[in-house]
Amino acid sequence: MLIPDSAVPWCRAAVVLLLCAIGLMDMGAGAWLMLSSSPWTQNGFEHVWAAIPSVSQNDPAVLTLLSAAFGRMGAFSFNAGAVTITWSLMARRDMRWLTALLVLYSVTGIAFFNFDRTYLSGTRYAELKSVISVVWVVGLVLHFGALRRVSEPARLSAG
């Protein structure tokens, strides 16, 4: 018995709270990327920006392209955060939908992690993302531990 029966509701609430916190962080990051006049400086991106030749940093075409690209990333991040919060709150009483969210986000999170290692390398934001990854794993353990506990009686009575 990984998680006692009395802790299952607490585990579910903790997972939903964790997901909502991550959603709020994504919405905040997205808003910054959409509204900032220099979004490439968010959370230490200036070191990535500094690697670009100074001639390109002041080129209007480059600035237009980067503003559009960062704005688009911001819109996606804001949307992902809003969807995460909405899905989490709607699924808080249905372990199947919460499981679907956690599995889907874990798979896509691996892709983000692979790109973030290069894109965010050496920034404080990369450190924050590492902490979020650890918290995510804790959420998975809580969720699947509670899910296993909830599904045990059904399995036992079916046998």
C-alpha positions as CSV (number, residue, x, y, z in Angstrom):
1,M,0.0,0.0,0.0
2,L,1.8,3.1,-1.3
3,I,-0.8,5.6,-0.3
4,P,-3.5,5.1,2.4
5,D,-7.1,5.5,1.5
6,S,-7.5,8.6,3.7
7,A,-4.7,10.3,1.6
8,V,-6.2,9.8,-1.8
9,P,-8.4,12.9,-1.8
10,W,-5.3,14.9,-0.6
11,C,-3.2,13.5,-3.3
12,R,-5.7,14.4,-6.0
13,A,-6.0,18.0,-4.6
14,A,-2.2,18.3,-4.5
15,V,-1.9,17.2,-8.1
16,V,-4.6,19.6,-9.3
17,L,-3.0,22.4,-7.3
18,L,0.4,21.6,-8.8
19,L,-1.1,21.6,-12.3
20,C,-2.9,25.0,-11.7
21,A,0.4,26.5,-10.4
22,I,2.2,25.4,-13.5
23,G,-0.6,26.7,-15.7
24,L,-0.4,30.1,-13.9
25,M,3.4,30.2,-14.5
26,D,2.8,29.4,-18.2
27,M,0.2,32.1,-18.5
28,G,2.6,34.6,-16.8
29,A,5.5,33.7,-19.0
30,G,3.2,33.9,-22.1
31,A,2.0,37.3,-21.1
32,W,5.5,38.5,-20.7
33,L,6.5,37.2,-24.1
34,M,3.5,38.7,-25.8
35,L,3.7,42.2,-24.1
36,S,7.4,42.8,-23.6
37,S,9.3,45.1,-25.9
38,S,12.4,42.9,-25.4
39,P,11.0,39.4,-24.7
40,W,14.4,37.7,-25.4
41,T,15.6,39.0,-22.0
42,Q,13.0,37.1,-20.1
43,N,14.6,35.0,-17.3
44,G,18.1,35.3,-18.5
45,F,17.6,35.0,-22.3
46,E,19.9,37.9,-22.8
47,H,22.9,35.6,-22.9
48,V,21.3,33.9,-26.0
49,W,20.6,37.3,-27.4
50,A,24.2,38.4,-26.7
51,A,25.5,35.6,-29.0
52,I,23.8,37.2,-32.0
53,P,26.1,39.6,-33.9
54,S,25.4,43.2,-32.9
55,V,24.6,44.1,-36.5
56,S,21.7,41.7,-36.4
57,Q,20.5,42.9,-33.0
58,N,19.6,46.3,-34.4
59,D,18.3,45.1,-37.8
60,P,14.6,46.1,-38.1
61,A,13.8,42.9,-40.0
62,V,15.5,40.7,-37.3
63,L,13.6,42.6,-34.6
64,T,10.3,42.2,-36.4
65,L,10.9,38.5,-36.9
66,L,12.0,37.9,-33.3
67,S,9.1,40.0,-31.9
68,A,6.6,37.9,-34.0
69,A,8.3,34.6,-33.0
70,F,8.4,35.5,-29.3
71,G,4.8,36.8,-29.4
72,R,3.7,33.5,-31.0
73,M,5.6,31.5,-28.3
74,G,3.9,33.7,-25.7
75,A,0.4,33.2,-27.1
76,F,1.1,29.4,-27.1
77,S,2.4,29.5,-23.6
78,F,-0.6,31.6,-22.4
79,N,-3.0,29.2,-24.1
80,A,-1.3,26.1,-22.7
81,G,-1.5,27.6,-19.2
82,A,-5.2,28.4,-19.6
83,V,-5.9,24.9,-21.0
84,T,-3.9,23.3,-18.2
85,I,-5.9,25.1,-15.5
86,T,-9.2,24.5,-17.1
87,W,-8.6,20.8,-17.8
88,S,-7.2,20.3,-14.3
89,L,-10.2,21.9,-12.6
90,M,-12.7,20.0,-14.8
91,A,-10.9,16.7,-14.2
92,R,-10.3,17.0,-10.5
93,R,-13.0,14.4,-9.7
94,D,-12.3,12.1,-12.5
95,M,-9.0,10.2,-12.3
96,R,-9.2,9.0,-15.9
97,W,-9.2,12.6,-17.3
98,L,-6.5,13.7,-14.9
99,T,-4.4,10.6,-16.0
100,A,-4.9,11.6,-19.6
101,L,-3.7,15.1,-18.9
102,L,-0.6,13.9,-16.9
103,V,0.4,11.3,-19.6
104,L,-0.1,13.7,-22.5
105,Y,1.8,16.5,-20.8
106,S,4.6,14.1,-19.7
107,V,5.1,13.0,-23.3
108,T,5.1,16.5,-24.7
109,G,7.2,17.8,-21.8
110,I,10.0,15.5,-22.9
111,A,10.1,17.3,-26.2
112,F,10.1,20.7,-24.5
113,F,12.9,19.5,-22.2
114,N,15.1,18.4,-25.1
115,F,14.7,21.9,-26.8
116,D,15.0,23.8,-23.5
117,R,18.4,22.3,-22.8
118,T,19.8,24.2,-25.7
119,Y,17.5,27.2,-25.7
120,L,17.7,27.9,-22.0
121,S,21.2,26.7,-21.3
122,G,22.9,28.5,-18.6
123,T,19.9,30.6,-17.5
124,R,18.1,30.8,-14.2
125,Y,15.0,29.8,-16.1
126,A,16.6,26.5,-16.9
127,E,17.2,26.0,-13.2
128,L,13.5,26.8,-12.6
129,K,12.4,24.3,-15.3
130,S,14.6,21.6,-13.6
131,V,12.8,22.2,-10.3
132,I,9.4,22.1,-12.1
133,S,10.4,18.8,-13.6
134,V,11.1,17.4,-10.2
135,V,7.8,18.7,-8.9
136,W,6.1,17.1,-11.9
137,V,7.6,13.7,-11.1
138,V,6.3,14.1,-7.5
139,G,2.8,14.9,-8.9
140,L,3.0,11.8,-11.1
141,V,4.0,9.6,-8.1
142,L,1.1,11.1,-6.0
143,H,-1.4,10.6,-8.8
144,F,-0.5,7.1,-9.9
145,G,0.0,6.0,-6.3
146,A,-3.5,7.3,-5.5
147,L,-4.9,5.8,-8.8
148,R,-3.4,2.4,-7.9
149,R,-5.0,2.7,-4.4
150,V,-8.4,3.6,-5.8
151,S,-8.3,0.8,-8.5
152,E,-7.2,-2.0,-6.1
153,P,-10.7,-2.7,-4.6
154,A,-12.1,-3.0,-8.1
155,R,-9.4,-5.4,-9.2
156,L,-9.8,-7.5,-6.0
157,S,-13.6,-7.7,-6.3
158,A,-13.3,-8.7,-10.0
159,G,-11.0,-11.6,-9.2
